[in-house]
Amino acid sequence: MTQQGKVLIIGASRGIGLAVAQAFAGQGWQVSATHRSGVPAAGNQPEIHWHALDMTQAAAVQQFARQFSGAQFDAMLINAGISGPAHQQLAQSSDQELAQLFLTNAVAPVRSAEILLPLLKQNGVLALTSSQLGSLNENPQATMPIYAASKAALNMLSRTLVAAVEAQDGTLLTLHPGWVKTDMGGESAPLTAEESAAGIVRQLTGWQGRGGHHYVDYAGQSLHW
Ligand SMILES: NC(=O)c1ccc[n+]([C@@H]2O[C@H](COP(=O)([O-])OP(=O)(O)OC[C@H]3O[C@@H](n4cnc5c(N)ncnc54)[C@H](OP(=O)(O)O)[C@@H]3O)[C@@H](O)[C@H]2O)c1
């Protein structure tokens, strides 16, 4: 199979990230993917190169970027995220839980993107996995409020990446993967990780060279901020 390109996926040990890594590998892409606690058995394939990384550790992300110095990825997906306490009640959440939620879902993805951006090819696509729930317009009832607020913060902070991405003639995507059957999405979700991943691959490849900052779902539908 001819090599299609290179993609970097942060947070790929399970769920959507793992399915995206497998989908790219299946299309002959060279995949660099991260885990925190060991290579997942399902990701043990020659096209996927695994690296340990906790995205919330800025020094580790800097070290990770140095390790890849000179590499040029066609696409980068910063996918890692957590949902916070199941009760989603602000008053019942500890300061530590809230700090970890906002650090993981809002601060660390954008800080990591800033650090990793020099590794994106000219015309490449940088995507951050957000959620439709992070939109004030798409989520008027504040479903899953503290998780949604962390993704709203991600959406706003992602704006700070626009100038740097544009300077590389790149495209920035704030991506909703759909509601997906994973540890986070649960069994009632309508989409499988494979269905979501197939759409995400189409977005990461289809937006190459188009420029701008877009809030889209896995199927390419535009969302209101
Ligand atoms: N599932 C849905 O319906 C849905 C809907 C909208 C948006 N999303 C978003 O899609 C993304 C993936 O969700 P998912 O459903 O696949 O969730 P998941 O099954 O819970 O997987 C989350 C992934 O993020 C990784 N991760 C968490 N914190 C990390 C950190 N500090 N550093 C590095 N990796 C970290 C996890 O690694 P470990 O295995 O080490 O924990 C795991 O690989 C998340 O950003 C989520 O918010 C999901």
Ligand as a Chemical Component Dictionary entry (heavy atoms), coordinates in Angstrom:
data_LIG
# 
_chem_comp.id                   LIG 
_chem_comp.type                 NON-POLYMER 
_chem_comp.pdbx_formal_charge   0 
_chem_comp.three_letter_code    LIG 
# 
loop_
_chem_comp_atom.comp_id 
_chem_comp_atom.atom_id 
_chem_comp_atom.alt_atom_id 
_chem_comp_atom.type_symbol 
_chem_comp_atom.charge 
_chem_comp_atom.model_Cartn_x 
_chem_comp_atom.model_Cartn_y 
_chem_comp_atom.model_Cartn_z 
_chem_comp_atom.pdbx_ordinal 
LIG N1  N1  N 0  -17.844 9.864  23.147 1  
LIG C1  C1  C 0  -18.602 10.902 22.823 2  
LIG O1  O1  O 0  -19.831 10.760 22.606 3  
LIG C2  C2  C 0  -17.986 12.262 22.666 4  
LIG C3  C3  C 0  -18.841 13.310 22.249 5  
LIG C4  C4  C 0  -18.282 14.577 22.068 6  
LIG C5  C5  C 0  -16.936 14.785 22.288 7  
LIG N2  N2  N 1  -16.141 13.763 22.708 8  
LIG C6  C6  C 0  -14.721 14.044 22.899 9  
LIG O2  O2  O 0  -13.964 13.143 22.110 10 
LIG C7  C7  C 0  -12.691 12.895 22.719 11 
LIG C8  C8  C 0  -12.486 11.391 22.866 12 
LIG O3  O3  O 0  -13.559 10.896 23.631 13 
LIG P1  P1  P 0  -13.836 9.332  23.841 14 
LIG O4  O4  O 0  -15.316 9.175  23.851 15 
LIG O5  O5  O -1 -13.004 8.516  22.926 16 
LIG O6  O6  O 0  -13.329 9.193  25.347 17 
LIG P2  P2  P 0  -12.617 7.978  26.126 18 
LIG O7  O7  O 0  -13.026 6.678  25.538 19 
LIG O8  O8  O 0  -12.876 8.248  27.555 20 
LIG O9  O9  O 0  -11.067 8.200  25.785 21 
LIG C9  C9  C 0  -10.423 9.361  26.198 22 
LIG C10 C10 C 0  -9.000  9.344  25.683 23 
LIG O10 O10 O 0  -8.333  10.548 26.136 24 
LIG C11 C11 C 0  -7.114  10.145 26.781 25 
LIG N3  N3  N 0  -6.714  11.117 27.813 26 
LIG C12 C12 C 0  -7.452  11.616 28.823 27 
LIG N4  N4  N 0  -6.721  12.481 29.541 28 
LIG C13 C13 C 0  -5.492  12.521 28.977 29 
LIG C14 C14 C 0  -4.300  13.213 29.246 30 
LIG N5  N5  N 0  -4.187  14.047 30.296 31 
LIG N6  N6  N 0  -3.223  13.025 28.441 32 
LIG C15 C15 C 0  -3.298  12.183 27.380 33 
LIG N7  N7  N 0  -4.408  11.477 27.080 34 
LIG C16 C16 C 0  -5.478  11.637 27.871 35 
LIG C17 C17 C 0  -7.439  8.791  27.390 36 
LIG O11 O11 O 0  -6.241  8.128  27.744 37 
LIG P3  P3  P 0  -6.200  7.029  28.930 38 
LIG O12 O12 O 0  -6.624  5.728  28.312 39 
LIG O13 O13 O 0  -4.789  7.051  29.375 40 
LIG O14 O14 O 0  -7.148  7.495  30.004 41 
LIG C18 C18 C 0  -8.185  8.159  26.219 42 
LIG O15 O15 O 0  -7.304  7.721  25.215 43 
LIG C19 C19 C 0  -12.708 13.654 24.050 44 
LIG O16 O16 O 0  -12.083 14.903 23.900 45 
LIG C20 C20 C 0  -14.208 13.836 24.317 46 
LIG O17 O17 O 0  -14.460 14.935 25.155 47 
LIG C21 C21 C 0  -16.644 12.505 22.896 48 
# 
loop_
_chem_comp_bond.comp_id 
_chem_comp_bond.atom_id_1 
_chem_comp_bond.atom_id_2 
_chem_comp_bond.value_order 
_chem_comp_bond.pdbx_ordinal 
LIG N1  C1  SING 1  
LIG C1  O1  DOUB 2  
LIG C1  C2  SING 3  
LIG C2  C3  SING 4  
LIG C2  C21 DOUB 5  
LIG C3  C4  DOUB 6  
LIG C4  C5  SING 7  
LIG C5  N2  DOUB 8  
LIG N2  C6  SING 9  
LIG N2  C21 SING 10 
LIG C6  O2  SING 11 
LIG C6  C20 SING 12 
LIG O2  C7  SING 13 
LIG C7  C8  SING 14 
LIG C7  C19 SING 15 
LIG C8  O3  SING 16 
LIG O3  P1  SING 17 
LIG P1  O4  DOUB 18 
LIG P1  O5  SING 19 
LIG P1  O6  SING 20 
LIG O6  P2  SING 21 
LIG P2  O7  DOUB 22 
LIG P2  O8  SING 23 
LIG P2  O9  SING 24 
LIG O9  C9  SING 25 
LIG C9  C10 SING 26 
LIG C10 O10 SING 27 
LIG C10 C18 SING 28 
LIG O10 C11 SING 29 
LIG C11 N3  SING 30 
LIG C11 C17 SING 31 
LIG N3  C12 SING 32 
LIG N3  C16 SING 33 
LIG C12 N4  DOUB 34 
LIG N4  C13 SING 35 
LIG C13 C14 SING 36 
LIG C13 C16 DOUB 37 
LIG C14 N5  SING 38 
LIG C14 N6  DOUB 39 
LIG N6  C15 SING 40 
LIG C15 N7  DOUB 41 
LIG N7  C16 SING 42 
LIG C17 O11 SING 43 
LIG C17 C18 SING 44 
LIG O11 P3  SING 45 
LIG P3  O12 DOUB 46 
LIG P3  O13 SING 47 
LIG P3  O14 SING 48 
LIG C18 O15 SING 49 
LIG C19 O16 SING 50 
LIG C19 C20 SING 51 
LIG C20 O17 SING 52 
# 
